[in-house]
Amino acid sequence: MSEWQSILKERSVATLEALAARFGSDVIDVEALRPAFESFQMRITPAALEQIKAVGDPFWTQYVPTVRELEVVDGVVDSLAEDGDSPEPNITHRYPDRALFLVSPVCASYCRFCTRRRKVGDPEKIPLNQYDSAFAYLRAHTEIRDVILSGGDPMLLSDRRLEYLFQKLREIPHIEIIRIGSRITSHLPERITPEFCEMVQRYHPVYMNTHFDHPDELTPAAVAALDRLARAGVPLGCQTVLLKGVNDDPAVMKELMHRLLKARVRPYYIYMCDPVAGGEHFRTTVEKGLEIMRALRGWTSGLAVPYFVIDAPGGGGKVPLIPNYVESMTDDEVVLRNYEGKRFVYKQPVVPVAAG
């Protein structure tokens, strides 16, 4: 058993009783929380646990179950209608030239806002014995040039299993890009081993979309893991979820983007929290997201400004949102407001009048 597997097995907090023993039964009511736990299991790695400094802080909020998960108002189990875009087990094909390939049913830590909580944590719902039909689909659909490995967390698979996936994908001529969606650099940085970094270089281009929601998640260990990946030639992006009580603050989000860039991670998306049943208490307003974007665009480097997107409910895909900087537009001119709110007039090109 490798070091990271031992950490995951022996040192993670995975029961309500263990959580109560750590934080006190006056804080963790095991019986009250049991229905939330049974609906979506809990696991918190040592790295995630160390980030919790106080009850109710941004890290507690992300990982510790709450009875609010049982208060379903308008949340939807499959909020993105992924199952409707799944032509084969483990495949979601929504966009023209790319496909999502679910390869792992488990994560190192379970985020309570998980949009795929209907599947994650249950090996029977992301069956690892159904790879063959997924590969057959990918081979048959020559329009697919980009495959995103997701789950769960693909990095919970062994190097041997990951290399098998890389090899099979590289045997398909029309697949150009392999991406890994993983939060492992935050939750279990020990997983980014020298052996993995050596292996992955044989299958480039392989990208990794990381997941950081708060600047304090970029611990020295996490930054070191990101450095190992960057040195192995893995381009790094970050997908951040806008979460009430975690990062719904322009200053917090700006600091997160700056720390990501320092770690050679390009901010890619800020997602509106999906309206998933069990995670509704994490949602904030679209205007809050636009406020954050106004605090980023122009006030800091363009490298630090991700796309702000809503993954449209019902399977509509990602819709980007930006603050409106266009005040008016005619055939003659466009009136603009810059990031400071100052007004500028841009003249439209003059169309020559046809002779005769």
C-alpha positions in Angstrom: 0.0 0.0 0.0 1.4 3.4 -1.0 1.7 6.3 1.4 -1.3 8.2 0.0 -3.5 5.1 0.2 -2.4 4.6 3.9 -3.3 8.2 4.7 -6.7 7.8 3.0 -7.5 4.5 4.8 -6.1 5.1 8.2 -6.2 8.8 9.0 -9.3 10.1 7.2 -12.4 10.9 9.3 -15.2 8.9 7.8 -17.8 8.4 10.5 -20.0 10.8 12.5 -18.7 9.2 15.7 -15.1 10.0 14.8 -16.2 13.6 14.0 -18.0 13.9 17.4 -14.9 12.5 19.2 -12.8 15.2 17.5 -15.1 18.2 17.9 -17.4 17.2 20.7 -20.9 15.6 20.9 -22.3 19.0 21.8 -21.3 20.2 18.3 -21.8 17.0 16.4 -25.2 15.5 17.1 -24.7 12.0 15.6 -28.3 10.9 15.5 -29.6 14.2 14.1 -26.9 14.1 11.4 -27.3 10.4 10.5 -30.0 11.0 7.8 -27.7 13.5 6.0 -24.8 11.1 6.3 -26.8 8.2 4.9 -28.0 10.4 2.0 -24.4 11.3 1.1 -21.5 9.8 3.0 -18.8 11.8 4.6 -15.0 11.6 4.3 -12.5 14.2 5.4 -8.8 13.7 4.7 -6.1 15.0 7.2 -5.3 17.8 4.8 -8.9 18.9 4.7 -9.3 18.5 8.4 -6.3 20.6 9.2 -7.9 23.5 7.3 -10.8 23.6 9.8 -10.0 26.2 12.4 -13.4 26.8 13.9 -17.0 25.4 13.8 -18.8 27.1 10.9 -15.7 28.4 9.1 -15.3 28.0 5.3 -13.7 24.6 5.6 -16.2 23.2 8.2 -19.0 24.4 5.9 -17.6 22.5 2.9 -17.0 19.1 4.5 -19.1 18.6 7.7 -22.7 17.3 7.2 -25.6 19.5 8.4 -29.3 18.9 8.8 -29.8 21.7 6.3 -28.9 19.0 3.6 -32.4 17.5 4.3 -34.2 20.8 3.6 -35.0 20.3 -0.1 -37.0 23.2 -1.4 -36.4 23.3 -5.2 -33.2 21.4 -5.5 -33.0 18.6 -8.1 -31.2 15.3 -7.7 -29.7 15.4 -11.2 -29.6 19.2 -11.4 -27.6 19.2 -14.7 -29.6 16.4 -16.4 -26.4 14.5 -17.0 -28.2 11.2 -17.1 -30.2 12.4 -20.0 -26.9 13.0 -22.0 -25.5 9.6 -21.1 -25.6 7.4 -24.2 -23.5 4.7 -22.5 -22.7 4.0 -18.8 -20.0 6.4 -17.5 -20.2 8.7 -20.5 -21.8 12.1 -20.7 -21.8 13.6 -24.2 -23.3 17.1 -24.2 -20.9 19.3 -26.2 -20.0 18.7 -29.9 -16.3 17.8 -29.6 -15.8 16.6 -26.0 -17.1 14.0 -23.6 -17.1 13.4 -19.9 -15.8 10.0 -18.8 -16.7 9.0 -15.2 -13.9 6.7 -14.1 -14.0 6.8 -10.3 -16.9 6.5 -7.9 -15.0 8.0 -4.9 -13.3 11.1 -3.7 -10.6 11.7 -1.0 -13.0 14.1 0.8 -16.6 14.6 0.0 -17.7 18.2 -0.6 -21.2 18.7 0.8 -22.2 20.8 -2.2 -21.3 18.0 -4.7 -23.5 18.2 -7.8 -23.0 14.5 -8.4 -23.8 13.4 -4.9 -26.5 11.0 -6.4 -23.6 8.9 -7.7 -20.4 9.7 -5.8 -19.5 7.4 -2.9 -21.4 4.4 -4.3 -19.2 2.1 -6.5 -22.3 0.6 -8.0 -23.4 3.9 -9.5 -20.2 4.5 -11.4 -19.4 1.0 -12.4 -15.7 0.4 -13.1 -16.5 -2.9 -15.0 -18.2 -0.9 -17.8 -15.2 0.8 -19.3 -15.5 -1.3 -22.5 -18.7 0.2 -23.7 -17.4 3.7 -22.9 -14.3 3.2 -25.0 -16.4 1.7 -27.8 -18.5 4.9 -27.8 -15.5 7.1 -27.8 -14.0 5.2 -30.7 -17.2 5.4 -32.7 -17.7 9.1 -32.3 -14.9 10.7 -34.3 -16.1 14.2 -33.5 -14.8 13.8 -29.9 -11.3 15.2 -29.6 -11.3 16.0 -25.9 -12.0 13.6 -23.0 -12.4 14.7 -19.4 -11.8 12.1 -16.8 -14.0 12.7 -13.8 -16.0 10.9 -11.2 -15.7 11.0 -8.1 -12.0 11.8 -8.4 -9.9 10.0 -11.1 -6.8 10.5 -8.9 -8.2 8.0 -6.4 -7.4 5.3 -9.0 -4.0 3.6 -8.9 -1.2 4.7 -11.3 -1.7 1.3 -13.0 -5.4 1.9 -13.6 -4.8 5.5 -14.7 -2.1 4.4 -17.2 -4.5 1.8 -18.6 -7.0 4.6 -19.2 -4.4 6.9 -20.8 -3.1 4.0 -23.0 -6.6 3.2 -24.2 -7.4 6.8 -25.0 -4.2 7.4 -26.8 -5.1 4.4 -29.1 -8.0 6.4 -30.4 -6.6 8.6 -33.2 -9.2 11.4 -33.0 -8.7 12.0 -29.2 -6.2 14.9 -28.9 -6.7 16.1 -25.4 -7.0 14.3 -22.1 -8.2 16.2 -19.0 -8.4 15.1 -15.4 -10.9 16.8 -13.1 -9.5 16.4 -9.5 -9.5 18.1 -6.1 -6.7 15.8 -4.9 -4.1 18.6 -4.8 -6.1 20.2 -2.0 -7.4 17.1 -0.2 -4.5 14.6 -0.5 -1.5 16.3 -2.0 0.6 13.2 -1.2 -1.2 11.5 -4.2 0.9 13.5 -6.6 3.8 11.2 -6.5 7.1 11.2 -8.5 5.9 8.0 -10.0 2.7 9.5 -11.3 4.5 12.5 -12.6 6.9 10.4 -14.5 4.2 8.2 -15.9 1.8 11.0 -17.1 4.5 12.6 -19.2 4.3 9.6 -21.6 0.7 10.5 -22.6 0.8 14.3 -23.1 -1.1 16.5 -23.7 -2.7 15.7 -20.3 -4.3 18.7 -18.5 -5.6 18.9 -14.9 -8.5 21.0 -13.7 -7.9 21.4 -10.0 -10.6 22.6 -7.5 -9.8 25.3 -4.9 -12.6 27.3 -3.2 -10.7 29.4 -0.7 -7.1 30.9 -0.7 -6.2 29.1 2.5 -6.5 25.8 0.7 -3.3 26.6 -1.1 -1.2 25.2 1.7 2.6 24.5 1.3 1.8 20.9 0.7 -0.8 21.7 -2.0 1.5 24.2 -3.7 4.3 21.6 -3.7 2.0 19.1 -5.4 1.0 21.6 -8.0 4.7 22.3 -8.6 5.3 18.6 -9.2 2.5 18.5 -11.8 3.7 21.7 -13.5 7.3 20.4 -13.7 5.8 17.2 -15.3 4.3 19.3 -18.0 0.7 19.1 -16.9 -1.1 22.4 -17.6 -3.1 23.4 -14.6 -6.5 25.2 -14.4 -8.8 25.7 -11.5 -12.6 25.4 -11.3 -14.0 27.2 -8.3 -17.6 27.0 -7.0 -19.2 30.2 -5.7 -20.4 29.1 -2.2 -22.3 31.1 0.4 -20.2 31.5 3.6 -17.1 30.2 1.9 -15.9 32.5 -0.8 -18.9 34.9 -1.7 -16.7 37.9 -1.0 -14.7 39.8 -3.7 -11.6 40.2 -1.5 -11.5 36.4 -0.7 -12.0 35.5 -4.4 -9.3 37.9 -5.6 -6.8 36.5 -3.1 -7.7 33.0 -4.3 -7.0 33.9 -7.9 -3.7 35.5 -7.0 -2.5 32.6 -5.0 -3.5 30.2 -7.8 -1.4 32.1 -10.3 1.6 32.1 -8.0 1.2 28.3 -7.9 1.1 28.3 -11.8 -2.6 27.4 -11.9 -4.7 29.4 -14.4 -8.1 30.3 -13.0 -10.6 28.8 -15.4 -14.2 28.9 -14.1 -16.1 30.3 -11.2 -19.3 28.3 -11.1 -22.6 29.3 -9.7 -23.4 26.5 -7.2 -25.7 24.1 -8.9 -29.3 23.7 -7.6 -28.7 20.2 -6.4 -30.9 18.7 -3.7 -29.0 18.6 -0.5 -26.8 21.6 -1.4 -29.3 24.4 -1.6 -27.9 26.2 1.4 -24.7 26.8 -0.4 -26.3 28.9 -3.1 -26.0 32.7 -3.4 -27.3 35.1 -6.0 -26.1 35.7 -9.5 -25.6 39.3 -8.7 -23.0 38.3 -6.1 -21.1 36.5 -8.8 -21.2 39.5 -11.1 -20.1 41.7 -8.2 -17.1 39.5 -7.8 -16.3 39.7 -11.5 -16.5 43.5 -11.4 -14.0 43.4 -8.5 -11.6 41.3 -10.6 -11.8 42.6 -14.2 -9.6 45.6 -14.6 -8.6 45.6 -11.0 -6.2 42.7 -11.4 -4.3 40.9 -14.1 -6.4 39.3 -16.9 -4.7 36.1 -16.1 -6.5 36.2 -12.7 -9.9 36.6 -14.2 -11.8 33.3 -14.8 -15.1 32.8 -16.7 -18.1 33.2 -14.4 -20.6 30.6 -15.6 -23.9 29.0 -14.8 -24.2 25.4 -15.7 -27.7 25.8 -17.0 -30.3 23.5 -15.3 -31.8 20.8 -17.4 -28.7 20.1 -19.4 -28.3 23.5 -21.2 -24.5 23.6 -20.7 -22.3 26.3 -19.4 -23.5 29.9 -19.9 -20.9 32.6 -19.3 -22.0 35.8 -17.6 -20.1 39.1 -17.5 -20.9 42.5 -16.1 -22.4 44.8 -18.7 -19.9 47.4 -19.8 -21.8 48.5 -23.0 -24.0 51.5 -22.2 -25.4 51.9 -25.7 -24.7 51.0 -29.3 -25.6 52.5 -32.7 -24.3 52.3 -36.2 -22.1 55.3 -35.5 -20.7 54.6 -32.0 -20.6 52.4 -28.9 -20.7 54.0 -25.5 -18.7 52.0 -23.0 -18.1 52.1 -19.2 -14.7 50.8 -18.1 -14.0 48.9 -14.9 -13.8 52.2 -13.0 -17.2 53.3 -14.3 -15.7 55.9 -16.5 -17.5 56.6 -19.8 -15.9 56.2 -23.2 -17.1 56.6 -26.8 -15.8 54.2 -29.4 -16.5 55.2 -33.0 -17.8 52.5 -35.4 -16.0 52.2 -38.7 -17.3 54.4 -41.5 -19.0 52.4 -44.2 -18.1 53.9 -47.6 -21.0 55.1 -49.7 -21.2 53.1 -52.9 -20.5 55.3 -56.0 -23.3 55.9 -58.6 
